[in-house]
Amino acid sequence: MVASHLLGNVYNANGRSAVPLQDAGVVEEGRDLVKQFGELVAVDRVTVPIRRGEIGVLLGENGAGKSTYLKMLNGYLKPSGGTIYYEGKETRFGSARHAVRKKIYTIYQSSALIDLFTVKENMALSFPTKSSSELRAMIEKYGKDVDLNTRVALLSGGVKQRLEITRALESDAKVLLLDEPTSVLAYEERDRLFKDLQKLGEEKNLGILITTHKLRDVIDYCKRVTVLKQGKVVLQKLVSETSLKELTIAMFGASEDFEEATVAGGVRADETSKILDVEHLVVRGTYVQTAVQDATFSMYKGEILGIIGVAGNGQLELADAVYGLRKPLGGKIAPSGPILKQGRRLKIARVAFTTDDPVQVGLAPNLSVKDNFGISLVDQLSRGPFVKWDALEKFSDSAIADFEIKCDSPDRTLRELSGGNIQKVLAARELGRDVDILIATHPAKGLDLHTTLMVYRHILGMAKRGVAVLLISEDIDEVTYLSDRIGVMYEGKLSTVKSKKDWTKQEIGALMTGAHMVSGAASAT
Amino acid sequence: MVVLVSVLIGALLVTDAGQSPINAYTTIFTSTFGSTSRLVYTLSQSAPLILVSLGLVIAFKSSFWNGGGEGQMLLGGMTGVIVTYLSHQAGINSTPVLLFLGFAGAFVVSGLWASISGVLKVAFGIDDIVSSLLLSATAAFLVFYLVRVPFRAASTSTAAVLASVSIPSAAVFPSYGGLSGGFILAVAFAVVLYFVFARTKFGFRLKVLGDNKNTASAYFGKGYSNRLFVLASFLSGGFIGMGGMTMVSAFTYNIIAGASGGAYSAGGFTNSYGFIGIAVVFLVALDPLLAIAGAIFFATLVIGGLGLLVQLNIPSSLTITISGIAILFVSARIPITDRLRTIGRRK
């Protein structure tokens, strides 16, 4: 029997994993795996055994190395170091197909089915020798509610996933790997997924490993958990032997209360400075029906409201709705207070860096840098129908100097700048506007430390000038440094918004990972 | 650079055909620029192409991919014929008035026609290239009908060639020392367009819309952006229509719907300017002022082709070939320079 590892004692004195090798219960294991991309070490000597009949889980924040580790176990990536054992033997996968031939199946976040084909056609691809009625019987074994002749594109994420699992199991899979399986599921479909996995896993003696960043997945359904943080294993235990508190500490770091904020707090949040009311907001999502299920909060002049959540819990859609990019399905967003009296619309600036593409909504890549500065400033800097180019040039020059944007001339095409500098253009422009509200979504994503601090400085400056700031972030440190009040977003619902001093890091972490929703859990602290 | 390469390739072709390339190019040059009168003639001839190119500059800057230049030009020309003809019948005889009515009519009709594609795009997401091309064919057939039935010329000798009524002589564009007023008008419009794009909020917003629709929607409002797009399509068609009117008023005086004319060129009225204009604007990177020079270059090829035919017995298809090669290189240039730039950056 494998010994349980205590926190901190995962590795023995040699720095190698202390798990004995010959364990018949382990179907696959990546031992001391390392994966390096140039300078970046994404996975740093991680060992995770996958046991038959059990669901194991890799838990960690985005970027912790979970998917990378998984991709080494299925042959998609070649390890830079370490060994993979499969059914007791040392194995090297030549390719992902090689691993599939060895009955290691992977289900990714984005569906691997062919959207244009029907269910039947997709299944027939993998099982060319089976007849239609055999295919139908196979699918119905795993759930009756799929019509074989539907085009896959029309199915929900959960149904597509189930089909892929069906496909894997009917091919006599021995190992099933799932990368963030709950991220494309509607909130209700998750239970079904896990129940199926548990049942089938035991029936067929499958080894299952999933990756996730949601605590609820771990506690409710998994047997063993490995927490990864920045590529390293920080905890590896039976779920029954750990606790929510231990897991959140492992993921987010030691729990201390915050040091006093460097920003002078004490912003008066009352009716005279209130600027926006959001009530029971419901917003549509891209993958799920409703990304925001219920959010209620108010924004006040000069105050920074930080909403933190792990990616995919609805906060981006919330910000888009406030800005006006998405129409809400329900609830209301309304200006309040003195703005109403002035009878004008709210002026909102937006700095948002979400995906890897630096050119987002807000920039025009084939126009010059100067032109791009003009996009949101053209109203501010114009006389009648004419653009005040001299004023725009002055702004452009000072913004380039201020943010240290590397470009030899403001007439350069924006696209020719490096990604980071493109981001700086957007940030410099938005943070220089004369507005009522600033929406800052991951405002420092992808930026180096120096620029990050510059962006923070500008955000704080705007708040001091009376702008109401909505900060959307994934980073506890960022959110706690900048915000006056903080709310946590989980599965589309916004927690109570409290003043920064009423929170602890650990409370935030627990809410971010859904600990409060785990059945039977006591309070997250 | 593109010009150079296509000219060189043309030279190779000529040599292959047994003639001296130097002879050929000299002929082109002399027949187009050889004397003041010829120079002036060439410049005048380029006027319609300039206007068409300006219309395409507006279109492409706003990402309205206007493939219907041919039809829009035909409609513009026909409208010009009809308006001036009827006005004259109604007793209007003054040249400025007739010209004004003709150009205004051409602008509005062609503009509306092009804006159909614009509306289809914003309202239903229908591809603008496809709709503008198909509508172009429709426009051509519409013009055919107008030429052959209601506005048929009084006397036609050959049954196969049908001409429309001619515009009244008062509606002919005056020339100044041989230089058609049309050229002056076209250059004036080019300057105005340059000014609009360089200095006005409207022009600026059009550029943003053309580059990133999402940005425009987010910062200018979705409704406004859509309306802006439709307006751009209208203006684009309008300029192209004016190009057609110039063709009629300064050169052809009527429209001939050849029985063998394809759907797109109605027996050669447009000289394929609707498509050549696309090459022009890409060659000059959508700059309104440079478009003047680009149009002159292509017009030269078209006219020089005639000189070749007359003097050296080289089929005018040589110049069409050079145009074609230029178009090829222009369209390839953008992906090629893109790739060169990315490679340069990666180093």
Interface residues (C-beta under 8 A of the other chain):
Chain A: Y323 G324 L325 R350 V359 V361 G362 L363 A364 P365 N366 L367 D371 G374 I375 S376 V378 D379 S382 P385 F386 V387 W389 E416
Chain B: R199 T200 K201 F202 F204 R205 K207 V208 D211 N212 N214 T215 A218 Y219 R341 R345
